[in-house]
């Protein structure tokens, strides 16, 4: 598998250039992008012959489609405020606050999206993730005033404060998750899915140090049942979540298709097709 050593160095397969902090895509793909829109659903039109798959109202899939995006042409910011060059990697940036620590990397971005969905819908008991050690961190415990004590391999809850459920509390909990979870732990939490069953919210993941993970944030289908999809990732060092460009097919860029491919090749990682997984 070919893995780039620099998060900003990629093959020059997509005809794209940077001008005055604006991204310009090859003319073949311009009609697929509505630069004035500020959510995924409205910014990205589907290629001719494809329609978005149906999702239930209030579902995780709908939540992802409606993720807010930064104004078109803005760059990804690293945790320390530096800008990530476009570098043929990404097309748009999710409007997400990542803090000033090197925490919000690939698996963390996916866990935050999942947790934000449950937080926004009041499903607090479902906000839980495993640490690499195997400890299950539960937001339901955190919001009831418990905190997490980490002493080497020993991890436990202890009573520390009054119950509280502010957004600030929630994000502090997620910072702990980011610090002690990774692709190694997230991969074990997810269930393998056949590539033909792909849906919004599914994750391509390779656990490791380093590993990588990306999430499917939209899916469309044609009359033959062939699917195309949009991908989002964070990367190393910690950075804002971004909609990936497709380095393989200018005609549908930034949508992806696996027709004719036996691997998923993205600008900064290559996945095997059996590395597609799903949250329970």
C-alpha positions as CSV (number, residue, x, y, z in Angstrom):
1,X,0.0,0.0,0.0
2,X,1.3,3.4,-0.9
3,X,1.1,6.0,2.0
4,X,2.3,9.5,1.7
5,X,4.7,10.6,4.4
6,X,3.6,14.2,4.2
7,X,0.0,15.2,4.7
8,X,0.4,18.0,2.2
9,X,2.1,16.1,-0.6
10,X,0.0,14.3,-3.2
11,X,0.1,13.2,-6.8
12,X,-0.9,15.9,-9.3
13,X,-3.8,13.9,-10.8
14,X,-6.5,16.5,-10.3
15,X,-6.4,19.7,-12.4
16,X,-6.6,22.3,-9.7
17,X,-4.8,25.5,-8.8
18,X,-4.9,28.0,-6.1
19,X,-5.5,31.7,-6.7
20,X,-5.9,34.3,-4.0
21,X,-6.9,31.7,-1.5
22,X,-9.6,30.3,-3.8
23,X,-9.8,26.8,-5.2
24,X,-10.5,26.3,-8.9
25,X,-11.5,22.9,-10.1
26,X,-11.3,21.6,-13.6
27,X,-14.2,22.9,-15.7
28,X,-15.6,19.3,-16.0
29,X,-16.4,19.4,-12.3
30,X,-17.5,23.0,-11.8
31,X,-21.2,22.2,-12.4
32,X,-21.1,19.8,-9.5
33,X,-20.2,22.5,-7.0
34,X,-22.5,25.2,-5.8
35,X,-20.0,27.6,-4.3
36,X,-22.6,29.8,-2.6
37,X,-24.2,26.9,-0.5
38,X,-23.0,26.3,3.0
39,X,-24.0,22.7,3.7
40,X,-22.9,19.4,2.0
41,X,-26.4,18.7,0.6
42,X,-26.6,22.0,-1.2
43,X,-23.0,22.6,-2.2
44,X,-22.6,19.3,-4.1
45,X,-24.8,18.5,-7.0
46,X,-25.0,14.9,-8.2
47,X,-23.6,13.9,-11.6
48,X,-26.0,13.3,-14.4
49,X,-28.0,10.1,-13.9
50,X,-27.5,9.9,-10.1
51,X,-29.9,10.7,-7.3
52,X,-29.1,10.9,-3.6
53,X,-30.2,7.9,-1.6
54,X,-33.1,8.4,0.8
55,X,-32.3,8.9,4.5
56,X,-34.7,9.0,7.4
57,X,-35.6,12.4,8.9
58,X,-33.5,12.9,12.0
59,X,-31.0,10.2,11.1
60,X,-27.2,10.3,11.2
61,X,-27.2,10.3,7.4
62,X,-29.3,13.4,7.3
63,X,-27.1,15.0,10.0
64,X,-24.0,14.4,7.9
65,X,-25.6,15.8,4.7
66,X,-26.5,19.0,6.6
67,X,-23.0,19.6,8.0
68,X,-22.2,23.2,7.8
69,X,-19.2,24.2,5.6
70,X,-16.9,27.1,5.7
71,X,-17.2,29.6,2.8
72,X,-16.0,28.0,-0.4
73,X,-12.3,28.6,-1.0
74,X,-11.3,28.8,2.7
75,X,-8.4,26.6,3.8
76,X,-8.3,23.9,6.4
77,X,-6.8,25.1,9.7
78,X,-4.4,23.1,11.8
79,X,-4.8,23.1,15.6
80,X,-2.1,25.8,15.9
81,X,-3.8,28.1,13.4
82,X,-1.6,27.4,10.4
83,X,-3.3,26.9,7.0
84,X,-3.2,23.6,5.2
85,X,-2.6,24.2,1.5
86,X,-5.2,22.7,-0.8
87,X,-2.5,20.5,-2.4
88,X,-5.0,18.5,-4.5
89,X,-6.3,17.0,-1.2
90,X,-9.6,18.7,-0.3
91,X,-12.4,20.8,-1.8
92,X,-14.3,22.2,1.2
93,X,-13.9,22.5,4.9
94,X,-16.4,21.6,7.6
95,X,-17.1,24.5,10.0
96,X,-15.8,22.8,13.1
97,X,-13.9,24.1,16.1
98,X,-11.0,21.7,16.9
99,X,-9.3,23.5,19.8
100,X,-5.6,24.3,20.2
101,X,-4.2,20.9,21.0
102,X,-3.0,18.2,18.6
103,X,-6.1,16.0,19.3
104,X,-8.6,16.2,16.4
105,X,-7.1,13.8,13.9
106,X,-8.7,11.2,11.7
107,X,-10.6,8.9,14.0
108,X,-11.3,11.8,16.3
109,X,-13.1,13.7,13.6
110,X,-15.4,10.7,13.0
111,X,-16.1,10.2,16.6
112,X,-16.9,13.9,17.1
113,X,-19.4,13.8,14.2
114,X,-21.1,10.7,15.7
115,X,-21.1,12.3,19.2
116,X,-22.3,15.6,17.9
117,X,-25.3,13.8,16.3
118,X,-26.3,12.1,19.6
119,X,-25.7,15.3,21.6
120,X,-27.9,17.4,19.2
121,X,-30.7,14.8,19.4
122,X,-30.5,14.3,23.2
123,X,-29.3,10.7,23.0
124,X,-26.6,11.2,25.6
125,X,-26.4,7.6,26.7
126,X,-25.2,6.6,23.2
127,X,-22.2,8.9,23.4
128,X,-19.5,6.4,24.4
129,X,-16.2,5.3,22.9
130,X,-13.6,2.8,23.9
131,X,-10.0,3.8,24.8
132,X,-7.2,1.9,23.3
133,X,-6.9,0.2,26.7
134,X,-10.4,-1.1,26.4
135,X,-12.0,1.2,28.9
136,X,-15.5,2.4,27.9
137,X,-15.8,6.2,28.3
138,X,-19.5,7.1,28.7
139,X,-20.7,10.7,28.5
140,X,-23.7,9.7,30.6
141,X,-21.3,9.2,33.5
142,X,-19.5,12.5,32.7
143,X,-22.6,14.5,32.6
144,X,-23.6,13.1,36.0
145,X,-20.4,14.6,37.5
146,X,-18.0,11.7,37.1
147,X,-14.5,12.2,35.7
148,X,-12.0,9.7,34.4
149,X,-8.8,8.8,36.3
150,X,-6.0,7.3,34.3
151,X,-3.2,5.7,36.3
152,X,-1.0,3.8,33.8
153,X,-3.1,0.8,32.6
154,X,-5.7,1.4,35.3
155,X,-8.6,3.6,34.2
156,X,-11.7,4.3,36.3
157,X,-14.4,6.8,37.1
158,X,-14.5,9.0,40.2
159,X,-17.0,11.5,41.5
160,X,-15.7,15.0,40.9
161,X,-18.4,17.6,40.4
162,X,-22.0,18.4,40.2
163,X,-24.1,17.1,37.2
164,X,-23.9,19.3,34.2
165,X,-24.6,18.9,30.5
166,X,-23.3,22.1,28.8
167,X,-21.8,21.9,25.4
168,X,-18.5,22.9,27.0
169,X,-18.7,19.8,29.3
170,X,-19.4,17.7,26.2
171,X,-16.4,18.9,24.4
172,X,-14.1,18.4,27.4
173,X,-15.4,14.8,27.5
174,X,-14.6,14.4,23.8
175,X,-11.1,15.8,24.3
176,X,-10.4,12.9,26.7
177,X,-11.8,10.5,24.1
178,X,-9.5,12.0,21.5
179,X,-6.5,11.7,23.7
180,X,-7.0,8.0,24.6
181,X,-8.8,6.5,21.6
182,X,-7.5,6.0,18.1
183,X,-8.0,4.1,14.8
184,X,-6.9,1.0,16.8
185,X,-9.9,1.3,19.2
186,X,-12.4,2.7,16.8
187,X,-11.8,-0.1,14.3
188,X,-12.7,-2.7,16.9
189,X,-16.0,-0.9,17.8
190,X,-17.2,-0.9,14.2
191,X,-18.9,-3.8,12.2
192,X,-17.6,-4.9,8.8
193,X,-20.0,-4.0,5.9
194,X,-20.0,-5.4,2.4
195,X,-19.0,-2.8,-0.1
196,X,-22.3,-3.2,-2.0
197,X,-24.2,-2.2,1.2
198,X,-22.3,1.1,1.6
199,X,-24.4,3.9,3.1
200,X,-23.9,7.4,4.6
201,X,-22.0,7.3,7.9
202,X,-20.0,4.2,7.0
203,X,-16.3,4.4,7.7
204,X,-13.2,3.2,5.8
205,X,-10.7,2.5,8.5
206,X,-7.2,0.9,8.9
207,X,-6.2,0.7,12.6
208,X,-2.6,1.3,13.3
209,X,0.1,3.7,14.5
210,X,-0.3,5.5,12.3
211,X,-3.6,4.3,10.8
212,X,-6.2,6.3,9.0
213,X,-10.0,6.6,8.8
214,X,-12.4,8.5,6.6
215,X,-16.2,8.8,6.7
216,X,-18.8,8.7,3.9
217,X,-20.9,11.9,4.2
218,X,-23.2,11.4,1.2
219,X,-24.2,8.7,-1.2
220,X,-26.0,8.8,-4.6
221,X,-27.2,6.0,-6.9
222,X,-28.2,5.6,-10.5
223,X,-30.8,3.3,-12.0
224,X,-28.4,0.4,-12.3
225,X,-27.7,0.6,-8.5
226,X,-24.2,1.9,-9.0
227,X,-23.2,4.2,-6.1
228,X,-21.1,7.3,-5.8
229,X,-20.1,8.9,-2.6
230,X,-18.4,11.9,-0.8
231,X,-15.7,11.4,1.7
232,X,-14.5,13.5,4.7
233,X,-11.4,13.3,6.8
234,X,-9.1,14.9,9.3
235,X,-5.5,14.0,9.3
236,X,-2.2,14.5,11.1
237,X,-1.4,16.9,12.7
238,X,-4.8,17.8,14.1
239,X,-6.8,19.7,11.6
240,X,-10.3,20.7,10.6
241,X,-12.4,18.0,8.8
242,X,-12.4,18.3,5.0
243,X,-14.3,17.1,1.9
244,X,-11.8,15.1,-0.1
245,X,-11.1,15.6,-3.8
246,X,-11.1,12.5,-6.1
247,X,-7.7,12.1,-7.6
248,X,-8.9,9.4,-10.0
249,X,-11.8,10.8,-12.0
250,X,-12.2,14.5,-12.9
251,X,-15.6,13.9,-14.4
252,X,-17.3,13.2,-11.1
253,X,-14.8,14.9,-8.7
254,X,-15.2,15.3,-5.7
255,X,-17.6,12.3,-5.8
256,X,-16.0,8.9,-5.8
257,X,-17.0,5.7,-7.6
258,X,-15.5,2.2,-7.1
259,X,-16.6,0.9,-10.5
260,X,-13.6,-0.7,-12.0
261,X,-11.4,-0.3,-8.9
262,X,-10.3,-3.0,-6.4
263,X,-9.1,-0.4,-3.8
264,X,-10.2,3.0,-2.6
265,X,-7.5,5.5,-3.5
266,X,-7.8,8.9,-1.8
267,X,-5.3,11.8,-1.8
268,X,-3.6,10.7,1.4
269,X,-4.4,7.0,1.9
270,X,-5.3,3.9,0.1
271,X,-7.9,1.5,1.6
272,X,-8.8,-2.1,0.8
273,X,-12.5,-2.5,0.0
274,X,-13.0,-4.9,3.0
275,X,-12.0,-2.1,5.3
276,X,-15.5,-0.5,5.1
277,X,-17.2,-0.6,8.6
278,X,-20.3,0.8,10.3
279,X,-21.3,2.0,13.7
280,X,-23.8,-0.2,15.5
